[in-house]
């Protein structure tokens, strides 16, 4: 369809400039917009869509990174808690050995609510036989013990004769 101007005569009930009657005016056919203008609009829409896609990708990457940082921080805290449990077990070992030289060890469980609202922890203290020359104690802490993959920290302490 070709785009061009046409004369059209229309009977109007009122003419803006004067009395009633027929008035002549220009009208444009349906494809009257210049093609360059349509192309400009299409280009602008494509650019806007590309910018929106880029921005949504950036936002998704930001949230993915934030979740990874949160997970890493939680893991570091749990690992530090396991280290602190082994240090506490070492202090408990020193206290028990001062009271009883034949101390063999124990298992020390922390129920949920003491260290954390939902996580449990456990510490195993095992002491080698006091008759051996090279006496040592193995301290193993697991935190959170109720997790699928808890952090496990083991310390071996040499005990002086």
N, C-alpha and C positions, 0 to 999 in steps of 0.2 A: 504494500500500500504506500502510495506516495504521500508525502506531507506537503501540503500547500494551503494557502489561504483561499477561502471561498466566501462569496457574498451570500448572506442569508437574509431573507425578509421575514419578519415575524410580526404578527399583529399583537400589539400590546394593549392592555387596558389603559395604561398610562405611560407617557413618555416623560423621562426626567426633564427634558428641556422644553417641553411644550405640551400641546394638546394631544388628545387621544389620536391614535392612528397607527399606521404602519411605520416601523422604523427599520433602518438598514444598519447592520453591524457586521464586523468581521468575526469569524470564528475559525478555530483551528481544528484540523482533523485529529482523531485520537492519537496518531503517532507524531503529534506536533512537537514534542520535546526534541531538541537537537541531540544527535547521537553522542556528541562529545560530552554533553551534560550527563547523560545516562552512564557513560563510561566513568566519569568522575565520581558519580554516586557509588557505582559498583566498586571502584578502587578504594574509596573511603570506607565502605562497609567491610571490604576484605582486610584493610589495614586495622580497623577496629577489632575485627574478629581475631586477627593474628596477635594483637596486643593483649586481648583478653585471654587467649590461650597461653601466651607467654607468662602473664601475671598469675594465672591459675597454676601453672607449672612451678613458678617460684614459690607460691604459697604452699603448695603440696610439699615441695622440697624443704621449706622452712619447718613445717610440722613434722616431717619425717626426721629431720635433724634434731628437733626438740625432743621427740620421743626417744631417739637413740641416746641423747645426752642424759635424759631422765633415767633410762635403764642403766647406763654406765655409772651414774652417780649412786643409784641404789645398790649396784653390785659392789662398788668401792666401799660403801657404808657397811654392807654385810661382811665383806672381807676384813675390814677393820674390827668389826665386832668379834669375829672369830679369833683374830690376833689378841684382842683384849681378854678373851676367855682363856687363852693359853697363858697369858701373863698372870691372870688371877689364879689359874691352876698351879702355877709355879709358886706363888705366895702361899697357897693352901698346902702345897707339898712341903715347903720349908717349915710351916707351922706344925704339920702332922709328924714330920721326921724329928722335930725338936721334942715332941711329946712322946713319940714311940719310935725307936730305932728299927724295929721290925715291921714297919709300915709297908704294906704290899701294894697299895693303890686303891682306887675306887672309881665309880662312875658317878658323875655329877650331872644331873639333868635339870634344865631350867624349863618350867612349863610356860606356855603362852601367857602373856600378861606381865611377866617380870622384866624381860629384856625388851620385848616388843609386844604390841597388842595381839598379834596373831602368830608370830614366829617363835619356835622353840629352839633351844640350844642344848648341846650335850658335850661334856668333857670327860675323857677317859684318862685316868692317871694310872700308869703301871710301873712298878719299881722292880728292878731285878733283885735276885736273891742277895741278902746282906752278906753271905759268906764269900761271895766272889770278890776278887781284887778290883775289878773294873765295874764298880757299881754305878748304875745310871737309872734315870727315870724317863719314860716316854709320856709326853703330854699331847693328847690329840683332842682338838676342839672341832666340832661340826656346827656350823650355823648358816642358815636356819636348818635345823635338823628335820623339820617337816616338809622341806622343799624336795623337788625331784633331783636337783643337783646342788647340794649344799656346799658351802666353802669348807674345806678341811685344812686345818693348820696343825702341823706336828712339830713339836720341839723335843729335842733330846737334851736332857740336863745331866751332866756328870756330877755325881755325888762324891764328895771328899770322904775318905775313910775315917 
